[in-house]
Amino acid sequence: MSMLDNAVQSIQIGMEDFHDHDERRVLSAIRNLYAGILLLFKYKLQQLSPEDSDEALLKTKVLPVIDPATGGVLWVGKGKKTVEVQDIVERLSNLGITGVDWKLLHALQSIRNDIEHYFSTLPTERMKEAVANSLHLITQFCEPHLDERPVEILGQECWDLMLSVATVFEAELKSCQDNLRSVEWPFEQIADSIAFMVCPECESRLVKVNDPAARRGAITFICQSCQEEVDYCGVVGPAVEARMAGENHWRVRGGDEPATCTCPECGHDALLVDEDECAACFY
């Protein structure tokens, strides 16, 4: 059986498990989905590996050897251990694989790790998010880089199951994002950080404000996934920090001062330098 066949079967079994009424099979569902997605990426690395390299791009260990025919150096894979997530992302990116939102893969990895350790408390909405992330990764990857439409690879039944779950999750996410966009945030940088707002308890993106008319520190959040209520700083601080990290990197590289720095009061990298005030705790 080929690596692609293994990938497809893992994803198909994952979706069958997800729709089973036995809650214990949800663990198997997320494991299989995650494994199947990784196998799809590994299949591409297998395709791109040079001939007679023992699938070098797949292997964790790659060693130089002398080609007896030419005297040149060849890079050959050694052992059976294959690359992990970060190596997969780096190798595919360096090989020109574009258009894949790798943040979705890392989010899927996080959900998979959570379910391994906190299975009894992981809410259903996080499972839906895992399926939605998987669907987007498959869509972004298959047709541009495997030259096949996702439905042709996975089969109509599996694809329809994934679409049904992802559609529900995306509708819930849109409702939450619309709620967040309706708030009059005290700083523009917070409005720009909406996409980074997650529940600090379960890391779900399905967060809303309780009262869109509330202002500044009176704003509180409710997670639609785990129902945890969170104060303003608990959501805004990490979101602004994540949003500004990239901008700060490029500002510093260009010789400018970062737009934010670490707040001595709350500890988040959310103190807005130009405003001289912390977006998270208003210090």
Phi, psi and chi 1 to 4 in degrees:
 res  aa     phi    psi   chi1   chi2   chi3   chi4
   1 MET       -  134.2 -177.7 -179.3  -66.2      -
   2 SER   -76.5  166.1   71.8      -      -      -
   3 MET   -64.3  -35.7 -174.7  170.3  -70.0      -
   4 LEU   -64.4  -41.9  179.9   59.2      -      -
   5 ASP   -60.7  -42.1  -69.9  -26.1      -      -
   6 ASN   -61.2  -42.3  -80.9  -24.7      -      -
   7 ALA   -61.5  -48.0      -      -      -      -
   8 VAL   -62.4  -46.0  170.2      -      -      -
   9 GLN   -64.0  -37.9  -72.8 -164.7   12.2      -
  10 SER   -62.2  -44.6  -70.5      -      -      -
  11 ILE   -67.3  -42.4  -64.9  168.9      -      -
  12 GLN   -62.2  -45.7  -71.0  172.7  -20.3      -
  13 ILE   -64.4  -38.2  -67.4  170.0      -      -
  14 GLY   -59.0  -42.7      -      -      -      -
  15 MET   -72.0  -33.9  -70.6  -47.0  -59.2      -
  16 GLU   -63.8  -42.6  -69.4  170.9    7.1      -
  17 ASP   -64.4  -39.7  -73.8  -20.3      -      -
  18 PHE   -61.2  -36.6 -174.0   87.3      -      -
  19 HIS   -92.0    5.5  -75.3   80.9      -      -
  20 ASP   -78.4  147.6 -167.8  -86.2      -      -
  21 HIS   -77.1  -13.0  -65.2  -60.7      -      -
  22 ASP   -80.7  110.9 -173.9  -15.8      -      -
  23 GLU   -60.3  -24.2  -68.8 -174.5   -1.0      -
  24 ARG   -65.6  -23.1  -66.4  171.6  -60.9  178.6
  25 ARG   -79.9   -7.6  -67.5 -174.0   66.2 -178.4
  26 VAL   -62.9  -37.7  173.0      -      -      -
  27 LEU   -57.7  -46.0  176.5   58.9      -      -
  28 SER   -64.3  -36.8  172.6      -      -      -
  29 ALA   -60.6  -49.8      -      -      -      -
  30 ILE   -68.1  -39.1  -58.0  -57.3      -      -
  31 ARG   -59.0  -46.4  -81.7  175.8  173.0  166.5
  32 ASN   -68.4  -39.7  -81.6  -54.3      -      -
  33 LEU   -61.3  -48.0  -84.8  175.6      -      -
  34 TYR   -62.5  -46.3  179.6   66.1      -      -
  35 ALA   -62.4  -40.2      -      -      -      -
  36 GLY   -64.6  -41.9      -      -      -      -
  37 ILE   -62.3  -45.5  -64.2  -66.9      -      -
  38 LEU   -61.3  -38.8  -69.3 -172.5      -      -
  39 LEU   -65.7  -34.0  -76.7  169.4      -      -
  40 LEU   -60.9  -45.0  -85.2 -178.7      -      -
  41 PHE   -67.6  -38.9  -64.8  138.7      -      -
  42 LYS   -66.6  -33.6  -72.5 -178.0  178.0 -177.6
  43 TYR   -60.2  -40.0  171.7   66.6      -      -
  44 LYS   -66.2  -40.7 -174.5   61.6 -179.5 -179.8
  45 LEU   -63.0  -36.1  -71.5  174.6      -      -
  46 GLN   -62.7  -43.7 -175.1 -177.4   54.7      -
  47 GLN   -62.5  -38.2  -75.7 -173.8  -41.9      -
  48 LEU   -83.2  -11.4  -66.3  171.8      -      -
  49 SER   -67.7  134.9  -66.6      -      -      -
  50 PRO   -61.6  153.5  -20.4   32.3      -      -
  51 GLU   -62.4  148.9  -69.5 -174.8   20.0      -
  52 ASP    60.5   24.9  -58.3  -37.8      -      -
  53 SER  -107.7    6.3   70.3      -      -      -
  54 ASP    53.2   45.1 -164.7   19.9      -      -
  55 GLU    53.5   52.8  -59.5  176.2  -23.1      -
  56 ALA   -55.9  -38.5      -      -      -      -
  57 LEU   -68.6  -16.4  -67.0  175.2      -      -
  58 LEU   -86.6  -23.3  -91.4  179.9      -      -
  59 LYS   -89.6  143.6  -58.2  -62.6  177.4   62.6
  60 THR   -66.5  -39.9  -58.6      -      -      -
  61 LYS  -104.6  122.0 -168.9  172.8 -173.7  178.3
  62 VAL  -128.2  125.3 -177.0      -      -      -
  63 LEU  -121.6  148.9  -61.3  174.2      -      -
  64 PRO   -80.9  139.6   28.3  -32.4      -      -
  65 VAL  -135.2  158.8  -61.5      -      -      -
  66 ILE   -88.9  128.7  -61.7  -61.6      -      -
  67 ASP   -74.7  115.2 -176.0  -14.6      -      -
  68 PRO   -63.9  -24.4   20.9  -30.9      -      -
  69 ALA   -78.0  -37.2      -      -      -      -
  70 THR  -114.8  -17.7   65.2      -      -      -
  71 GLY    80.8   -1.2      -      -      -      -
  72 GLY   -82.1  175.0      -      -      -      -
  73 VAL   -95.3  131.8  175.1      -      -      -
  74 LEU  -116.3  147.0  -62.6  174.7      -      -
  75 TRP  -104.4  120.0  -69.2   90.2      -      -
  76 VAL  -124.1  136.4  176.8      -      -      -
  77 GLY   -71.8  143.2      -      -      -      -
  78 LYS  -127.1  142.5  -67.1  -65.0 -179.3 -177.2
  79 GLY    79.8 -176.9      -      -      -      -
  80 LYS  -106.1  -10.4  -65.5 -176.4  177.9 -179.3
  81 LYS   -72.1  126.1 -174.2  173.1  175.0   58.0
  82 THR  -102.6  167.4   57.7      -      -      -
  83 VAL   -65.8  149.8  -72.9      -      -      -
  84 GLU   -93.8 -176.8  -58.7  -68.1  -19.6      -
  85 VAL   -54.6  -52.2  173.1      -      -      -
  86 GLN   -63.3  -38.4 -166.4   53.8   42.3      -
  87 ASP   -66.0  -38.9  -72.4  -33.4      -      -
  88 ILE   -59.0  -48.9  -69.7  172.6      -      -
  89 VAL   -61.9  -46.8  171.8      -      -      -
  90 GLU   -65.0  -43.4  -70.5  177.1   -4.8      -
  91 ARG   -68.6  -43.8  -68.3 -173.8 -173.2 -173.1
  92 LEU   -65.6  -40.6  -72.8  175.3      -      -
  93 SER   -63.2  -43.7  -62.3      -      -      -
  94 ASN   -67.7  -21.5  -71.6  -22.8      -      -
  95 LEU   -93.9   10.8  -70.5  165.5      -      -
  96 GLY    88.9   14.3      -      -      -      -
  97 ILE   -80.5  108.5  -58.0  -60.4      -      -
  98 THR  -116.5  170.4   59.3      -      -      -
  99 GLY    83.4    7.4      -      -      -      -
 100 VAL  -106.3  125.7  179.1      -      -      -
 101 ASP   -83.2   94.1 -174.9   -4.8      -      -
 102 TRP   -65.6  -19.2  -62.2  114.9      -      -
 103 LYS   -61.7  -31.9  -68.0 -167.5  -62.7  -66.8
 104 LEU   -65.3  -37.5  -65.9  175.3      -      -
 105 LEU   -67.1  -42.4  179.6   60.6      -      -
 106 HIS   -66.3  -35.7  -68.6  -56.2      -      -
 107 ALA   -66.4  -39.5      -      -      -      -
 108 LEU   -64.9  -40.0 -179.2   59.3      -      -
 109 GLN   -61.5  -41.2 -178.9 -173.2   31.6      -
 110 SER   -63.4  -42.7  175.7      -      -      -
 111 ILE   -63.8  -42.3  -65.6  171.4      -      -
 112 ARG   -62.1  -42.8 -172.7  -98.7 -172.6 -169.4
 113 ASN   -65.8  -39.9  -68.5  -17.4      -      -
 114 ASP   -61.7  -42.7  -76.4  -13.9      -      -
 115 ILE   -70.8  -25.3 -158.1  171.2      -      -
 116 GLU   -68.2  -36.0  -69.7  -76.1   -4.0      -
 117 HIS  -102.5  -27.8  -61.7  100.6      -      -
 118 TYR  -129.1   39.4  -51.1  109.7      -      -
 119 PHE   -54.0  -39.7  171.0   59.5      -      -
 120 SER   -69.2  -21.0   60.5      -      -      -
 121 THR  -112.3   -2.5   59.0      -      -      -
 122 LEU   -75.0  120.6 -160.4   62.4      -      -
 123 PRO   -73.3  159.4   24.4  -31.6      -      -
 124 THR   -59.6  -35.5  -57.2      -      -      -
 125 GLU   -62.1  -30.2  -63.3  -58.0  -32.4      -
 126 ARG   -69.1  -31.5  -72.5  -70.6  -84.9  159.4
 127 MET   -66.3  -42.4  -45.2  -59.4  178.4      -
 128 LYS   -61.6  -39.5  -67.8  179.9 -176.2  176.1
 129 GLU   -63.0  -38.2 -173.5  171.3   -6.3      -
 130 ALA   -62.3  -42.7      -      -      -      -
 131 VAL   -65.8  -43.0  175.5      -      -      -
 132 ALA   -62.0  -43.4      -      -      -      -
 133 ASN   -61.0  -42.5  -73.1  -10.3      -      -
 134 SER   -61.6  -44.9  -60.7      -      -      -
 135 LEU   -61.0  -44.3 -179.8  138.5      -      -
 136 HIS   -66.0  -39.8  -71.1  -52.2      -      -
 137 LEU   -62.9  -43.3  -74.8  165.8      -      -
 138 ILE   -63.3  -43.6  -68.7  168.1      -      -
 139 THR   -63.0  -43.6  -58.9      -      -      -
 140 GLN   -68.3  -26.7  -66.3  166.8   -0.7      -
 141 PHE  -100.5  -42.2 -172.6   70.3      -      -
 142 CYS   -64.6  -59.7  -75.7      -      -      -
 143 GLU   -67.3  -43.8 -165.4  160.8   -1.8      -
 144 PRO   -68.7  -32.2  -16.8   30.4      -      -
 145 HIS  -117.7  -15.3  -56.5  -63.1      -      -
 146 LEU  -114.5   -0.8  -63.2 -178.4      -      -
 147 ASP    60.0   30.4  -61.6  -39.3      -      -
 148 GLU  -141.6  144.2  -75.3 -168.0   74.9      -
 149 ARG   -71.0  146.7  -66.5  168.1   56.7 -137.2
 150 PRO   -54.5  -40.8  -26.1   33.8      -      -
 151 VAL   -64.6  -30.9   65.5      -      -      -
 152 GLU   -72.1  -32.9  -66.2  168.6  -14.6      -
 153 ILE   -77.7  -45.5  -69.1  178.5      -      -
 154 LEU   -90.7  -20.2  -62.5  177.2      -      -
 155 GLY    92.4  150.2      -      -      -      -
 156 GLN   -61.8  -42.1 -169.1   69.6   55.1      -
 157 GLU   -63.0  -48.3 -178.1  179.1   -0.4      -
 158 CYS   -64.4  -42.8  177.9      -      -      -
 159 TRP   -63.6  -40.9 -172.6 -118.6      -      -
 160 ASP   -64.3  -38.1  -73.9  -14.3      -      -
 161 LEU   -63.4  -43.2  -71.8  174.1      -      -
 162 MET   -64.8  -43.3  -64.8 -167.2   79.4      -
 163 LEU   -61.3  -40.9  -81.0  175.2      -      -
 164 SER   -63.2  -41.9   66.6      -      -      -
 165 VAL   -71.6  -45.4  176.0      -      -      -
 166 ALA   -63.9  -37.3      -      -      -      -
 167 THR   -62.5  -42.5  -60.4      -      -      -
 168 VAL   -63.1  -46.2  170.7      -      -      -
 169 PHE   -63.4  -44.1  174.3   78.8      -      -
 170 GLU   -63.9  -35.1  -64.5  -63.7  -19.0      -
 171 ALA   -65.5  -41.9      -      -      -      -
 172 GLU   -65.9  -40.1  -66.1  169.8  -14.5      -
 173 LEU   -64.8  -41.9  179.4   60.2      -      -
 174 LYS   -61.7  -41.2 -178.1 -179.9 -176.4  -56.9
 175 SER   -60.6  -42.9  173.5      -      -      -
 176 CYS   -66.5  -43.4  -69.8      -      -      -
 177 GLN   -65.5  -38.5  -59.8  -85.0  -75.5      -
 178 ASP   -62.9  -39.9  -71.5  -14.5      -      -
 179 ASN   -61.1  -45.2  166.4  -85.7      -      -
 180 LEU   -67.5  -35.7  -64.5  173.7      -      -
 181 ARG   -71.9  -17.6  -80.2 -169.7  -74.9  -92.8
 182 SER   -81.5   -8.5   71.9      -      -      -
 183 VAL   -81.5  142.4  176.8      -      -      -
 184 GLU   -88.5   90.1 -172.6  176.8  -41.8      -
 185 TRP   -72.7  147.2  -59.3  103.2      -      -
 186 PRO   -69.9  -20.7   20.3  -30.4      -      -
 187 PHE  -137.0  146.0  -59.5  104.7      -      -
 188 GLU   -60.2  -33.9  179.2 -175.7  -13.4      -
 189 GLN   -63.6  -27.9  -68.7   89.0  -20.4      -
 190 ILE   -72.6  -43.8  -58.0  174.5      -      -
 191 ALA   -58.7  -36.1      -      -      -      -
 192 ASP   -73.2  -10.4  -67.4  -20.0      -      -
 193 SER  -102.2    7.0  -56.3      -      -      -
 194 ILE   -55.9  -41.1  -75.0  174.9      -      -
 195 ALA   -63.9  -16.1      -      -      -      -
 196 PHE  -101.4    1.6  -64.0   89.0      -      -
 197 MET   -78.6  123.1  -67.8 -176.9 -179.2      -
 198 VAL  -137.6  162.1  -61.4      -      -      -
 199 CYS   -72.7  125.6  171.9      -      -      -
 200 PRO   -69.2  -15.2   23.6  -32.0      -      -
 201 GLU   -83.7  -49.2 -177.6   67.2   22.9      -
 202 CYS  -119.5   -1.2   71.7      -      -      -
 203 GLU    67.6   16.9  -62.6 -174.5   -9.4      -
 204 SER   -74.5  146.8  171.7      -      -      -
 205 ARG   -83.0   -2.8  -69.0 -176.2  -73.1  160.0
 206 LEU   -85.5   67.2  -59.7 -179.1      -      -
 207 VAL  -113.7  143.8  -68.9      -      -      -
 208 LYS  -130.8  162.5  -71.3 -176.3  174.2 -177.8
 209 VAL   -89.3  144.0  -64.6      -      -      -
 210 ASN   -66.6  -40.6  -77.6  -52.9      -      -
 211 ASP  -134.3  103.1  178.3    8.6      -      -
 212 PRO   -60.6  -16.9  -24.5   35.3      -      -
 213 ALA   -86.8   -9.5      -      -      -      -
 214 ALA   -66.2  157.4      -      -      -      -
 215 ARG  -125.4  146.6  -64.8  -68.4 -179.9  -94.5
 216 ARG    45.2 -129.7  -69.3  173.0   71.0   89.7
 217 GLY   -66.1  -11.7      -      -      -      -
 218 ALA   -76.6  -11.2      -      -      -      -
 219 ILE   -69.8  130.4  -63.6  170.5      -      -
 220 THR  -128.5  158.6   58.8      -      -      -
 221 PHE  -117.7  154.0  -63.7   82.1      -      -
 222 ILE  -129.9  131.4  178.2   74.5      -      -
 223 CYS   -86.5  123.4  176.0      -      -      -
 224 GLN   -75.0   -9.5  -56.3  -61.5  -64.8      -
 225 SER   -90.7  -55.8 -178.5      -      -      -
 226 CYS  -108.1   -1.2   68.9      -      -      -
 227 GLN    67.2   16.7  -59.0  -54.3  -52.1      -
 228 GLU   -73.6  135.0 -175.2   77.7   10.5      -
 229 GLU   -94.8  132.6  -68.1 -150.9   27.3      -
 230 VAL  -129.7  141.5 -172.0      -      -      -
 231 ASP   -76.5  171.9   64.2   15.0      -      -
 232 TYR   -55.9  -51.5  175.7   88.0      -      -
 233 CYS   -63.1  -34.3 -174.0      -      -      -
 234 GLY   -64.4  -26.2      -      -      -      -
 235 VAL  -101.9  -45.6  171.6      -      -      -
 236 VAL   -68.9  -41.0  171.9      -      -      -
 237 GLY   -55.8  -57.7      -      -      -      -
 238 PRO   -63.3  -32.7  -23.7   34.4      -      -
 239 ALA   -66.5  -47.8      -      -      -      -
 240 VAL   -64.1  -40.3  171.5      -      -      -
 241 GLU   -59.0  -45.7 -168.3  168.7  -17.2      -
 242 ALA   -68.3  -41.2      -      -      -      -
 243 ARG   -64.8  -40.6  161.5   66.2  179.5   83.3
 244 MET   -85.7  -11.4  -60.6  -56.3  -66.0      -
 245 ALA   -58.0  -47.2      -      -      -      -
 246 GLY   -65.5  -44.1      -      -      -      -
 247 GLU   -62.7  -42.5 -179.1  175.0  -27.3      -
 248 ASN   -62.0  -38.9  -74.6  -20.4      -      -
 249 HIS   -57.8  -47.8  170.7   76.7      -      -
 250 TRP   -73.9  -32.4  -71.1  109.6      -      -
 251 ARG   -63.3  -45.2  -75.6  171.9   66.5  108.5
 252 VAL   -65.7  -41.3  170.8      -      -      -
 253 ARG   -61.3  -32.0  -78.4 -165.9   63.1  174.4
 254 GLY   -85.4    3.5      -      -      -      -
 255 GLY    91.4    5.0      -      -      -      -
 256 ASP   -94.7  167.7  -64.5  -34.2      -      -
 257 GLU   -77.2  149.2  -67.4  -65.8  -39.5      -
 258 PRO   -65.0  153.7   22.8  -32.1      -      -
 259 ALA   -77.6  -23.0      -      -      -      -
 260 THR  -133.3  159.1   59.4      -      -      -
 261 CYS  -141.6  174.2   60.8      -      -      -
 262 THR   -71.7  129.2  -58.1      -      -      -
 263 CYS   -79.8  127.1  173.8      -      -      -
 264 PRO   -70.9  -14.0   24.7  -33.0      -      -
 265 GLU   -88.2  -52.8 -177.8   69.0   19.4      -
 266 CYS  -103.4  -15.1   68.5      -      -      -
 267 GLY    85.7   -4.4      -      -      -      -
 268 HIS   -83.7  148.5  -67.3  -65.0      -      -
 269 ASP   -81.8   63.0 -167.2   17.9      -      -
 270 ALA  -131.4   10.3      -      -      -      -
 271 LEU   -77.7  113.3 -160.3  156.7      -      -
 272 LEU   -77.1  114.5  -53.9  173.0      -      -
 273 VAL   -61.9  -46.7  174.5      -      -      -
 274 ASP   -67.6  -35.4  -69.9  -17.9      -      -
 275 GLU   -86.1  -14.5  -74.2   77.8    6.8      -
 276 ASP    56.2   40.0 -163.2   27.1      -      -
 277 GLU  -152.2  145.2 -170.8  172.8    5.9      -
 278 CYS   -81.8  129.0  179.3      -      -      -
 279 ALA   -69.4  -19.5      -      -      -      -
 280 ALA   -94.8  -39.6      -      -      -      -
 281 CYS  -127.2   -1.4   71.4      -      -      -
 282 PHE    67.6   17.9  -53.1  110.0      -      -
 283 TYR   -61.2      -  171.6   81.5      -      -
